[in-house]
Amino acid sequence: MKPLTVKEAAESMRVSPATVYALCAARKLRHQRVGVGRGKIVIPPDAIAEYLAVGTVKNTDVQPAALVGRRMP
């Protein structure tokens, strides 16, 4: 699989490139730098799947705090 550029990763995740840069800077999205100096950021496609899986909210049967104690009609 070919690594994605920041722009390609952003399009894949439906976010802005600035968000992808921020995720990389916060070390929340696995990435590599390729080249001399600071280089170019590339992101493995499976890193996007990892990030989205970790950030997915799981469904639970717990009632929201706003509904606890309220009487239902």
C-alpha positions as CSV (number, residue, x, y, z in Angstrom):
1,M,0.0,0.0,0.0
2,K,1.2,3.4,-1.0
3,P,1.6,6.0,1.8
4,L,-0.8,9.0,1.6
5,T,0.2,12.6,1.5
6,V,-1.4,15.0,4.1
7,K,-3.8,16.2,1.5
8,E,-4.9,12.7,0.5
9,A,-5.2,11.7,4.2
10,A,-7.3,14.7,4.9
11,E,-9.6,13.9,2.0
12,S,-9.9,10.3,3.1
13,M,-10.9,11.4,6.7
14,R,-13.0,14.3,5.4
15,V,-11.1,16.9,7.5
16,S,-8.8,19.7,6.6
17,P,-5.1,19.3,6.0
18,A,-4.5,21.5,9.0
19,T,-6.3,19.0,11.2
20,V,-4.1,16.2,9.8
21,Y,-1.0,18.3,10.6
22,A,-2.3,18.9,14.1
23,L,-3.0,15.2,14.7
24,C,0.5,14.4,13.6
25,A,2.0,17.0,15.8
26,A,0.0,15.7,18.8
27,R,1.2,12.2,17.9
28,K,-2.3,10.9,17.6
29,L,-1.9,9.9,13.9
30,R,0.9,7.6,13.0
31,H,3.1,9.1,10.3
32,Q,6.6,9.3,8.8
33,R,8.8,12.1,7.6
34,V,10.6,11.4,4.4
35,G,13.4,13.5,3.0
36,V,16.1,16.0,4.1
37,G,15.5,18.4,7.0
38,R,11.9,18.4,8.2
39,G,11.0,16.4,5.2
40,K,7.6,15.5,3.9
41,I,4.9,13.9,6.0
42,V,3.5,10.6,4.7
43,I,0.8,8.6,6.4
44,P,0.3,4.8,6.0
45,P,-3.3,4.0,5.0
46,D,-3.7,1.7,7.9
47,A,-2.8,4.5,10.3
48,I,-6.0,6.3,9.3
49,A,-8.0,3.1,10.1
50,E,-6.3,2.8,13.5
51,Y,-7.0,6.5,14.4
52,L,-10.7,6.2,13.4
53,A,-11.1,3.0,15.3
54,V,-9.7,4.5,18.5
55,G,-11.8,7.6,18.1
56,T,-15.1,5.7,17.5
57,V,-17.7,6.2,20.2
58,K,-19.1,2.9,21.3
59,N,-22.8,2.4,22.0
60,T,-23.7,1.7,25.6
61,D,-27.0,1.1,27.3
62,V,-26.3,3.7,30.0
63,Q,-28.7,6.6,30.1
64,P,-27.3,10.1,29.6
65,A,-27.1,12.0,32.9
66,A,-29.7,14.5,31.8
67,L,-32.3,11.8,31.7
68,V,-31.5,10.1,35.0
69,G,-34.2,10.8,37.6
70,R,-36.7,12.2,35.1
71,R,-40.2,10.6,35.0
72,M,-41.3,9.3,31.7
73,P,-44.9,10.0,30.7
